[in-house]
Amino acid sequence: MTPRLLIMAGGTGGHIYPGLAVADELQKRGWQIAWLGTRDGMESKIVPENGYPIYFLKIFGLRGKSLKKNIIFPFFFFISLCQSIKIIFQLKPNVVLSMGGYVAFPGAAIAAIKNIPVVVHEQNSVAGLTNRLLSIIASKTLVAFPEALPNSIHTGNPVRKTIEFDDDVEMRLKNRVGPLRILVVGGSLGADILNKVVPESLGLISLTERPKVIHQSGSHKLRELIGRYAQFQVRAECLEFISNIGEMYRKVDLIICRAGAMTLAEIAVVGVASILVPFPYAVDDHQKKNALFLVNSGAALLIEQENLSPELLSNTLKKIDRKKVLEMALKARSAGVLGSASLVADICEQENKRET
């Protein structure tokens, strides 16, 4: 009989994309995959685009909501439990996998009541509320960062095969010459602080020392970014989006970026040096704590947003040479977990066999 996995994840790409990596791996092994999400989350578009059926719950998170939303939350939570009972009865999953986000709680709770194995995977160094609660009832708890949750297995973050492949970092970097090539990314929406500071910082570096730059502006910010580079007489390749991000990681010597869990997982498995500027308003300051994992490994440098200035960034860039880039890249690769999606898939299969 074909085994079935129900993935529960939603809200942000940081929950969705590692789930898709596991889905791809288990589908190759003959599993049927279904997804539980919300109509308002990114998953409602991304999951069907990747070929997986998705079922929706009527639920919302509590954090930062109005008094009115908090009052009506129990009603919607009850509805989501009823919907989860119906969906799980219909799909009869052998295993459910929570990748986080509030949508995961009702389905996992019902699955646990029905003695269906619940596997929890936490992507960040600071676990979200849903996964903290679900780890109590989970049959297996998996973490991307050691010690994010108690009694857990360190698997790293699942990364899709278009990004992860085991090339030789030293061979890739050791024969490069000339100015460093840097990549600036702030996510799909861009990062205004990077769009503002990086062009000016490069303008403070002499032409003979200045790195070449590829800069992702984010949605609807390309024209403004091009103007910013022109203002400081810096030549740059500015792009609104980068579709082939895995290939781009391998083209560059250094990345300047935020510290989301999936970005760090990708640059670690590829093996790229980085300067990390954590988003300071992330829940529980988890981006800074994510960043420290690579920083403490010698794989990255940390600049907090409140300290970021053109002068500080330009001085930091001047101190990074090709020897330093190679050293940091090798340490990044050592900190990454290659084959994380396979590890998570293995554990899902083990839980299925344990129940049969």
C-alpha positions in Angstrom: 0.0 0.0 0.0 1.4 3.4 -0.9 2.4 5.4 2.2 1.0 8.9 2.6 2.5 12.0 4.2 0.6 15.0 5.3 2.8 18.1 5.6 1.5 20.9 7.8 3.3 24.3 7.2 2.4 27.8 6.3 2.8 31.5 6.6 6.4 32.1 5.4 8.8 30.5 2.9 11.0 29.5 5.8 8.4 26.9 6.7 7.2 26.0 3.2 10.4 25.5 1.2 12.1 22.9 3.5 8.7 21.1 3.6 8.8 21.0 -0.2 12.3 19.6 -0.2 11.1 16.7 2.0 8.0 16.3 -0.1 10.2 15.9 -3.3 12.4 13.3 -1.6 9.6 11.2 -0.3 7.7 11.4 -3.6 10.7 10.0 -5.3 10.5 7.1 -2.8 6.9 6.4 -3.8 5.0 8.3 -1.1 1.8 10.3 -1.8 2.1 13.8 -0.5 -0.7 16.2 0.7 -0.4 19.6 2.4 -2.4 21.4 5.1 -2.3 25.2 5.0 -4.4 28.3 4.9 -5.8 30.2 2.0 -4.1 33.5 3.1 -0.6 32.1 3.4 2.1 31.8 0.8 1.5 28.0 0.7 -1.8 28.5 -1.1 0.1 29.5 -4.2 3.5 27.9 -3.8 2.4 24.3 -3.0 0.1 23.8 -6.0 2.7 25.3 -8.2 5.0 22.5 -7.1 2.4 19.9 -7.9 1.1 18.9 -4.5 -2.6 19.0 -3.4 -3.3 21.4 -0.5 -6.2 21.4 2.0 -7.1 24.6 3.9 -8.0 25.3 7.5 -9.8 28.4 8.8 -7.4 29.6 11.5 -5.1 32.5 12.3 -2.2 33.1 14.6 -2.6 34.9 18.0 0.7 36.9 18.1 0.1 40.6 17.5 -3.6 40.3 16.8 -6.3 42.7 18.0 -8.5 42.1 21.1 -11.4 41.2 18.7 -9.3 38.5 17.0 -8.2 37.1 20.3 -11.9 36.9 21.5 -13.0 35.0 18.3 -9.9 32.8 18.1 -11.5 29.9 20.1 -14.3 29.7 17.7 -12.0 29.5 14.7 -9.7 27.0 16.5 -12.7 24.7 17.1 -13.6 25.0 13.4 -10.0 24.1 12.4 -10.1 21.0 14.6 -13.3 19.9 13.0 -11.8 20.5 9.5 -8.6 18.6 10.5 -10.7 15.6 11.6 -12.4 15.5 8.3 -9.2 15.9 6.3 -7.3 13.3 8.2 -10.2 10.9 8.0 -10.3 11.4 4.3 -6.5 11.2 3.6 -5.6 8.6 6.2 -1.9 9.7 6.4 0.7 7.3 7.7 2.8 10.1 9.1 2.2 13.9 9.6 5.1 16.3 9.4 4.9 19.8 11.1 7.3 22.3 9.6 5.8 25.1 11.8 3.4 27.9 11.5 0.1 28.1 13.5 -1.7 26.0 10.8 0.2 23.0 11.9 -1.2 22.7 15.4 -4.8 21.5 14.8 -3.8 18.8 12.3 -1.0 17.5 14.5 -3.2 17.4 17.6 -5.8 15.4 15.8 -3.2 13.1 14.3 -1.7 12.4 17.7 -5.1 11.6 19.1 -5.5 9.1 16.3 -2.1 7.6 17.1 -0.6 8.7 13.7 3.1 9.5 14.1 3.8 13.2 14.4 7.2 14.4 13.2 8.1 18.0 14.1 10.9 19.9 12.3 12.0 23.3 13.6 14.0 25.5 11.2 15.1 28.3 13.5 17.5 28.5 16.4 14.6 29.7 18.6 11.6 27.4 18.2 8.3 28.9 17.3 5.3 28.5 19.6 3.5 25.9 17.5 6.5 23.5 17.3 7.4 24.1 21.0 3.9 22.8 21.9 3.9 20.0 19.3 7.3 18.8 20.4 5.6 17.6 23.6 3.3 15.1 21.7 5.6 14.4 18.8 7.0 11.0 18.1 10.2 12.6 16.7 11.4 16.2 17.1 14.0 17.4 14.5 16.0 20.6 14.6 18.1 22.6 12.2 20.1 24.2 15.0 21.4 22.1 17.9 19.6 22.6 21.2 16.6 24.5 19.6 14.3 22.0 21.3 15.0 19.4 23.9 15.2 15.6 23.1 15.7 16.4 19.5 17.6 15.1 16.5 19.9 17.5 14.6 19.1 17.2 10.9 19.8 20.7 9.5 17.4 22.4 7.2 16.1 20.5 4.1 17.3 22.3 1.0 16.0 21.5 -2.5 18.2 19.7 -5.0 18.4 22.7 -7.3 20.6 24.4 -4.6 22.3 21.5 -2.9 24.9 19.4 -4.6 28.3 18.4 -3.2 30.9 20.2 -5.2 34.5 20.9 -4.0 34.5 24.4 -2.4 38.3 24.8 -2.5 38.4 23.8 -6.2 35.6 26.3 -6.9 37.4 29.2 -5.2 41.1 28.7 -5.2 41.9 29.8 -8.7 39.8 32.9 -8.8 41.6 36.2 -9.3 40.7 39.9 -9.5 38.2 41.8 -7.4 35.8 39.9 -5.2 32.3 39.3 -6.5 29.6 39.9 -4.0 25.9 39.1 -4.0 23.5 41.2 -2.0 20.1 39.6 -1.2 17.3 40.7 1.1 14.7 38.2 0.2 11.8 38.4 -2.2 10.8 41.8 -0.8 14.3 43.1 -0.6 15.9 44.7 2.4 15.7 48.5 2.4 18.6 48.9 4.7 20.9 46.9 2.3 19.5 48.7 -0.7 20.4 52.0 1.0 23.8 51.2 2.6 25.6 48.9 0.2 25.8 51.3 -2.9 27.2 54.1 -0.7 29.7 51.7 1.0 31.0 50.5 -2.3 31.4 54.1 -3.4 33.8 54.6 -0.5 36.1 51.9 -1.9 38.7 52.8 -4.5 38.1 51.4 -8.0 41.2 49.2 -7.7 39.9 47.5 -4.5 36.2 47.7 -5.2 34.3 44.4 -5.4 32.0 43.6 -8.3 28.4 43.4 -7.1 25.2 41.6 -8.0 22.3 43.0 -6.1 18.7 41.7 -5.8 16.5 44.7 -5.2 13.3 42.9 -4.2 9.8 43.5 -5.6 9.2 46.9 -7.2 12.5 48.4 -6.0 14.7 47.9 -9.0 14.6 51.4 -10.4 15.3 53.0 -7.1 18.3 50.7 -6.5 19.8 51.4 -9.9 19.5 55.1 -9.2 21.2 54.6 -5.8 24.2 52.9 -7.5 24.4 55.7 -10.1 24.3 58.3 -7.4 27.6 56.9 -6.0 29.1 56.1 -9.4 29.2 52.3 -8.8 28.7 49.8 -11.5 26.4 47.0 -10.4 24.3 44.3 -11.8 20.9 45.0 -10.3 18.1 42.4 -10.5 14.5 42.4 -9.2 14.5 38.6 -8.6 17.1 35.8 -9.0 15.5 32.6 -10.2 18.6 30.5 -10.3 19.8 31.3 -6.8 21.8 28.0 -6.4 23.9 28.8 -9.5 24.3 32.4 -8.3 25.7 31.3 -4.9 28.4 29.4 -6.7 29.3 32.4 -9.0 30.1 34.8 -6.1 32.8 34.9 -3.4 30.8 36.7 -0.7 27.1 37.2 0.2 25.6 40.1 2.2 22.2 39.1 3.4 19.7 38.7 6.2 19.9 35.7 8.5 16.7 33.8 7.8 17.0 30.1 8.6 16.7 28.9 5.0 19.2 31.5 3.6 21.7 30.3 6.1 21.1 26.7 5.3 21.6 27.4 1.6 24.8 29.3 1.9 26.1 26.7 4.3 25.5 23.6 2.1 26.9 25.5 -0.9 29.8 26.8 1.1 29.9 30.6 0.7 31.4 33.3 2.9 28.9 35.8 4.2 28.2 39.1 6.0 25.0 38.8 7.9 22.7 41.6 8.9 19.9 40.0 10.9 16.4 41.5 10.7 16.1 43.1 14.1 12.3 42.8 14.4 12.1 39.0 13.9 10.1 37.1 16.5 12.3 36.4 19.6 15.2 38.0 17.7 15.7 34.6 16.1 17.6 35.9 13.1 20.5 37.1 15.3 20.6 33.8 17.0 20.5 32.0 13.7 23.4 34.1 12.5 25.5 33.3 15.6 25.6 29.7 14.6 27.7 30.5 11.4 29.5 33.4 13.1 30.7 31.3 15.9 31.9 28.7 13.4 34.1 31.3 11.7 31.9 31.0 8.5 30.3 34.5 8.6 30.7 38.0 10.0 27.8 39.7 11.8 26.8 43.4 11.6 23.7 44.3 13.5 21.4 46.7 11.7 21.6 49.4 14.3 25.4 49.5 13.7 25.3 49.2 9.9 26.7 52.2 8.1 28.5 52.8 4.7 31.7 53.4 6.6 31.6 50.2 8.7 30.6 48.1 5.7 33.2 49.5 3.4 35.9 49.0 6.1 34.7 45.4 6.6 34.8 44.6 2.9 38.4 46.1 2.6 39.6 43.5 5.2 38.2 40.5 3.3 40.6 39.0 0.8 40.5 35.8 -1.2 42.3 33.9 1.5 39.7 35.0 4.0 36.8 34.2 1.6 38.1 30.6 1.1 38.6 30.1 4.8 35.0 31.2 5.6 33.5 29.2 2.8 35.1 26.0 3.9 33.9 26.6 7.5 30.4 27.4 6.1 30.4 24.0 4.3 31.5 22.3 7.5 28.6 23.9 9.4 26.0 22.8 6.9 24.2 19.5 6.7 24.3 18.0 3.3 21.4 15.6 2.6 19.1 17.1 5.2 15.9 16.3 3.2 17.0 12.7 2.9 17.6 12.6 6.7 14.1 13.9 7.4 12.6 11.6 4.9 14.4 8.6 6.5 12.9 9.5 9.8 9.4 9.7 8.4 9.9 6.3 6.8 11.1 4.9 10.1 8.1 6.2 11.9 5.8 4.7 9.3 7.5 1.3 9.7 7.3 1.5 13.5 3.5 1.9 13.3 2.9 -0.9 10.8 
